[in-house]
């Protein structure tokens, strides 16, 4: 089974961010937008890795 590089990188980033930032995101004194920043970083990274693909590869 072939897994595209962009999907594989996205899964690794999500896993690492989850492990590292669970306590940081759920702090009671933290800003309300922290989970959205993490989600935005994941989306930006995935779109950046996906842009390298040619339209013929889709």
PyMOL CGO cylinders between C-alpha atoms (Angstrom):
from pymol import cmd
from pymol.cgo import CYLINDER

trace = [
    CYLINDER, 0.00, 0.00, 0.00, 1.39, 3.36, -1.04, 0.3, 1, 1, 1, 1, 1, 1,
    CYLINDER, 1.39, 3.36, -1.04, 1.13, 6.24, 1.42, 0.3, 1, 1, 1, 1, 1, 1,
    CYLINDER, 1.13, 6.24, 1.42, 1.82, 9.68, -0.07, 0.3, 1, 1, 1, 1, 1, 1,
    CYLINDER, 1.82, 9.68, -0.07, 4.66, 11.57, 1.54, 0.3, 1, 1, 1, 1, 1, 1,
    CYLINDER, 4.66, 11.57, 1.54, 2.45, 14.51, 2.51, 0.3, 1, 1, 1, 1, 1, 1,
    CYLINDER, 2.45, 14.51, 2.51, 0.03, 12.25, 4.38, 0.3, 1, 1, 1, 1, 1, 1,
    CYLINDER, 0.03, 12.25, 4.38, 2.84, 10.43, 6.15, 0.3, 1, 1, 1, 1, 1, 1,
    CYLINDER, 2.84, 10.43, 6.15, 4.46, 13.69, 7.26, 0.3, 1, 1, 1, 1, 1, 1,
    CYLINDER, 4.46, 13.69, 7.26, 1.08, 15.00, 8.40, 0.3, 1, 1, 1, 1, 1, 1,
    CYLINDER, 1.08, 15.00, 8.40, 0.47, 11.92, 10.54, 0.3, 1, 1, 1, 1, 1, 1,
    CYLINDER, 0.47, 11.92, 10.54, 3.91, 12.14, 12.13, 0.3, 1, 1, 1, 1, 1, 1,
    CYLINDER, 3.91, 12.14, 12.13, 3.43, 15.83, 12.92, 0.3, 1, 1, 1, 1, 1, 1,
    CYLINDER, 3.43, 15.83, 12.92, 0.00, 15.25, 14.42, 0.3, 1, 1, 1, 1, 1, 1,
    CYLINDER, 0.00, 15.25, 14.42, 1.37, 12.45, 16.59, 0.3, 1, 1, 1, 1, 1, 1,
    CYLINDER, 1.37, 12.45, 16.59, 4.34, 14.50, 17.81, 0.3, 1, 1, 1, 1, 1, 1,
    CYLINDER, 4.34, 14.50, 17.81, 2.25, 17.60, 18.45, 0.3, 1, 1, 1, 1, 1, 1,
    CYLINDER, 2.25, 17.60, 18.45, -0.25, 15.56, 20.40, 0.3, 1, 1, 1, 1, 1, 1,
    CYLINDER, -0.25, 15.56, 20.40, 2.41, 14.07, 22.64, 0.3, 1, 1, 1, 1, 1, 1,
    CYLINDER, 2.41, 14.07, 22.64, 4.23, 17.33, 23.26, 0.3, 1, 1, 1, 1, 1, 1,
    CYLINDER, 4.23, 17.33, 23.26, 1.39, 19.79, 23.57, 0.3, 1, 1, 1, 1, 1, 1,
    CYLINDER, 1.39, 19.79, 23.57, -1.53, 18.11, 25.33, 0.3, 1, 1, 1, 1, 1, 1,
    CYLINDER, -1.53, 18.11, 25.33, -0.79, 19.80, 28.66, 0.3, 1, 1, 1, 1, 1, 1,
    CYLINDER, -0.79, 19.80, 28.66, 0.04, 23.11, 26.99, 0.3, 1, 1, 1, 1, 1, 1,
    CYLINDER, 0.04, 23.11, 26.99, -3.25, 23.18, 25.08, 0.3, 1, 1, 1, 1, 1, 1,
    CYLINDER, -3.25, 23.18, 25.08, -5.40, 22.21, 28.07, 0.3, 1, 1, 1, 1, 1, 1,
    CYLINDER, -5.40, 22.21, 28.07, -4.00, 24.67, 30.60, 0.3, 1, 1, 1, 1, 1, 1,
    CYLINDER, -4.00, 24.67, 30.60, -6.78, 26.52, 32.39, 0.3, 1, 1, 1, 1, 1, 1,
    CYLINDER, -6.78, 26.52, 32.39, -4.85, 29.80, 32.36, 0.3, 1, 1, 1, 1, 1, 1,
    CYLINDER, -4.85, 29.80, 32.36, -3.96, 29.53, 28.67, 0.3, 1, 1, 1, 1, 1, 1,
    CYLINDER, -3.96, 29.53, 28.67, -5.34, 31.54, 25.79, 0.3, 1, 1, 1, 1, 1, 1,
    CYLINDER, -5.34, 31.54, 25.79, -8.52, 30.32, 24.12, 0.3, 1, 1, 1, 1, 1, 1,
    CYLINDER, -8.52, 30.32, 24.12, -6.89, 30.16, 20.68, 0.3, 1, 1, 1, 1, 1, 1,
    CYLINDER, -6.89, 30.16, 20.68, -4.10, 27.69, 21.52, 0.3, 1, 1, 1, 1, 1, 1,
    CYLINDER, -4.10, 27.69, 21.52, -5.81, 24.61, 20.01, 0.3, 1, 1, 1, 1, 1, 1,
    CYLINDER, -5.81, 24.61, 20.01, -6.55, 26.60, 16.87, 0.3, 1, 1, 1, 1, 1, 1,
    CYLINDER, -6.55, 26.60, 16.87, -2.89, 27.58, 16.50, 0.3, 1, 1, 1, 1, 1, 1,
    CYLINDER, -2.89, 27.58, 16.50, -1.87, 23.95, 16.62, 0.3, 1, 1, 1, 1, 1, 1,
    CYLINDER, -1.87, 23.95, 16.62, -4.50, 23.05, 14.02, 0.3, 1, 1, 1, 1, 1, 1,
    CYLINDER, -4.50, 23.05, 14.02, -3.41, 25.92, 11.81, 0.3, 1, 1, 1, 1, 1, 1,
    CYLINDER, -3.41, 25.92, 11.81, 0.21, 24.75, 11.96, 0.3, 1, 1, 1, 1, 1, 1,
    CYLINDER, 0.21, 24.75, 11.96, -0.82, 21.25, 10.92, 0.3, 1, 1, 1, 1, 1, 1,
    CYLINDER, -0.82, 21.25, 10.92, -2.87, 22.55, 7.98, 0.3, 1, 1, 1, 1, 1, 1,
    CYLINDER, -2.87, 22.55, 7.98, -0.08, 24.87, 6.82, 0.3, 1, 1, 1, 1, 1, 1,
    CYLINDER, -0.08, 24.87, 6.82, 2.50, 22.10, 7.03, 0.3, 1, 1, 1, 1, 1, 1,
    CYLINDER, 2.50, 22.10, 7.03, 0.30, 19.66, 5.11, 0.3, 1, 1, 1, 1, 1, 1,
    CYLINDER, 0.30, 19.66, 5.11, -0.43, 22.18, 2.37, 0.3, 1, 1, 1, 1, 1, 1,
    CYLINDER, -0.43, 22.18, 2.37, 3.26, 23.02, 2.10, 0.3, 1, 1, 1, 1, 1, 1,
    CYLINDER, 3.26, 23.02, 2.10, 4.23, 19.38, 1.64, 0.3, 1, 1, 1, 1, 1, 1,
    CYLINDER, 4.23, 19.38, 1.64, 1.37, 18.81, -0.79, 0.3, 1, 1, 1, 1, 1, 1,
    CYLINDER, 1.37, 18.81, -0.79, 2.32, 21.72, -3.06, 0.3, 1, 1, 1, 1, 1, 1,
    CYLINDER, 2.32, 21.72, -3.06, 5.43, 19.90, -4.29, 0.3, 1, 1, 1, 1, 1, 1,
    CYLINDER, 5.43, 19.90, -4.29, 3.36, 17.33, -6.15, 0.3, 1, 1, 1, 1, 1, 1,
    CYLINDER, 3.36, 17.33, -6.15, 2.70, 17.71, -9.85, 0.3, 1, 1, 1, 1, 1, 1,
    CYLINDER, 2.70, 17.71, -9.85, -0.87, 17.73, -11.10, 0.3, 1, 1, 1, 1, 1, 1,
    CYLINDER, -0.87, 17.73, -11.10, -0.10, 14.49, -12.98, 0.3, 1, 1, 1, 1, 1, 1,
    CYLINDER, -0.10, 14.49, -12.98, 0.51, 12.69, -9.68, 0.3, 1, 1, 1, 1, 1, 1,
    CYLINDER, 0.51, 12.69, -9.68, -2.92, 13.40, -8.26, 0.3, 1, 1, 1, 1, 1, 1,
]
cmd.load_cgo(trace, "trace")
